[in-house]
Amino acid sequence: MTGNQFNTLISILYVGYLLTQAPSNMILHHMKRPSVYLSSCMITWAVITMCMSVVKTYHAALILRFWLGFVEATFFPGAVFLLSRWYKRDELGFRTALLFCGSSVSNACGALIASGILGSLDGALSFTGWRWLFLVEGALTIMIAVFAIWILPDFPSTPSAWLLPDEQMLAQRRMEEEVAARIENENKPEEIFSGLVEALLDWRVWWLGIALHLIECSMSFSIFFPTLSATMGYNATISLLLCAPPWILGTATSFVVARHSDATGDRFWHIFGPLLVGVIGFMIAISTMNTAMRYLSLFFMAQSPVAYVVAWTWVMNTFSQSQSKRAAAIALINTMSSTGLISSAYFWPSSWGPSYMNSYLICVFASVVSIAMCWVFRVHLSRCNETAEAEEQVLGLPEGFRYLI
């Protein structure tokens, strides 16, 4: 590949994402067996991944990458929505962190797996190492997807073989205890597209979508993490191995921060902290070419995705009043955030290396603006809570729904 072909190959994946996420979640909301739907999508994208191992032209790879994103887009917003149907608002932070840890662990283990495959299978059966990489990872995904059909849960309202009747009833009652869920179930009949219309007309969906878009842009370094590791001057194998420790620490931190966010009921400061640590990492990388300091900067940068975990929990908390609206809001916000990955694939051209100063400055700018937007949103939710509290005091009503800020 030459010029921006590699960047375009990365970017095209997220074009497919944009087209699928919202329709997929609207379909998933009305399905009885999300476990079968999500697992089938996993099998499909695994097959496409294996097909990548036999491509011979750039355009063939480009087409497969588009369809890969088209199918993969069903999983993440669907999994987030599925979590929100099982857990209460103050339980979602830690559970979302568990879901997101898959991404952080894959960043760590993916580099290790790639190092092993490229080092041991290169040339085997006349296949180059990168072809073996797609073949092995696709085959492993098919195996996991088949098991996932029986492992993934369906909705609490769907009859389940792994829950006793009393447990099934408890799961449903837990969610009905959420005031917002009762409002939808008791007072408003649900239509297929009603949630989508409500989400489109709610300015908060767009505001949070832009904020998460900027956080995604600030996290664009994660796509090029092996490239940044290679700027320290080591060979390919060592560079890949050095990618693992920062992501392992980031995964551990995400559990601690998410758990504390749930315990305190705070979202903004648990977004602000990791983003600030990420900014410090960007500034260290800009200011020096010292090997030890640049590696330290990677540890700081790997903390910024923790903010993304808490931000998604905030999204689910904010739009918990309606299950149909929540499904649409999650898909729309994830669509907007994914556009950040389309553009940010071009933030790291090889001509800006090895310092990548301009790339880091873009990440700093995106982080700062996203923090400012989250602060404004926090102020808005605080005022909404104060207004609700004042109305309850005047009318003598019991305490109702409160936004987590």
Protein Blocks (a to p, Z undefined) as FASTA:
>chain_A
ZZjlmmmmmmmmmmmmmmmmmmmmmmmmmpcblmlmmmmmmmmmmmmmmmmmmgcbfklm
mmmmmmmmmmmmmmmmmmmmmmmmmbcfklmmmmmmmmmmmmmmmmmmmmmmmmmmmmmm
gopahiafklmmmmmmmmmmmmmmmmmmmmpccdfklccfkbcfklmmmmmmmmmmpmkl
mmmmmmoccdfklmmmmmmmmmklmmmmmmmmmmmmmmmmmmmmmmmmmmnopafklmmm
mmmmmmmmmmmmmmmmmmmmmmnopaklmmmmmmmmmmmmmmmmmmpccfklmmmmmmmm
mmmmmmmmmmmmmmmmmmmmbmklmmmmmmmmmmmmmmmmmmmmmmmcfklpmnlmmmmm
mmmmmmmmmmmmmmmmmmmmmmmmmmmmmmmmmnopacdddddZZ
